[in-house]
Amino acid sequence: MQGMKPNFEKVLKLKKIEEEIKRCEKCSLSKTRKLPVPGDGNVDAKVMLIGLGPGYHENLQGKPFVGKSGKFLDELLELGGVRREEVYITNVIKCYLPNNNPTQDQINLCSNYLDKQIELIKPRVILTLGNIATSYIFRKFNFKLEPMGKIHGKILQLSTLLLQAKIIPMYHPASALYDPGLKKSLRTDWESLKGVI
């Protein structure tokens, strides 16, 4: 797989979605963002990571997970046996969320872009990072939602006409920055993914 050129048609379609996101003014977040953060990574990725939304540093750079939680995510990816350039990273919300607390309306308006990204990339593994991403994906695919403390690191099998994938809910890397006690749990979860992702 390494060294292969990405699927040109998929690249063009992904660019089109990214352009839609850059022009989006469906909610008030478009007025306070510096740069929208469509997503980043390999269009042919087998693994997709979905977070909540861009933070301060992501808003300035237009790329997901570039701040402190991004550095920790890089460490976690390594523990899982993958490199950042092999995966596709995106968020439910594509514009800066100053308080990390989107409204249901914002989720409903923005998740359309995430749905298109999933449909296009067709990942084999979807890692949901944190409660909002997990809640959205679980509801979308009719999985029973339980507290993160109960379901983190569990592998669920998704089988639809359009997508065959493993869904794996995980704590968000930023949660370990606020609660250092979660760091060990996150590292253990990611280590257990070696060979799965």
Secondary structure, 3 states (H helix, E strand, C coil): CCCCCCCHHHHHHHHHHHHHHHHCCCCCHHHHCCCCCCCEECCCCCEEEEECCCCHHHHHHCCCCCCHHHHHHHHHHHHCCCCHHHCEEEECCCCCCCCCCCCHHHHHHHHHHHHHHHHHHCCCEEEEECHHHHHHHHHHCCCCCCCHHHHCCCCEEEECCCCEEEEEEECCHHHHHHCCCHHHHHHHHHHCCCCCC
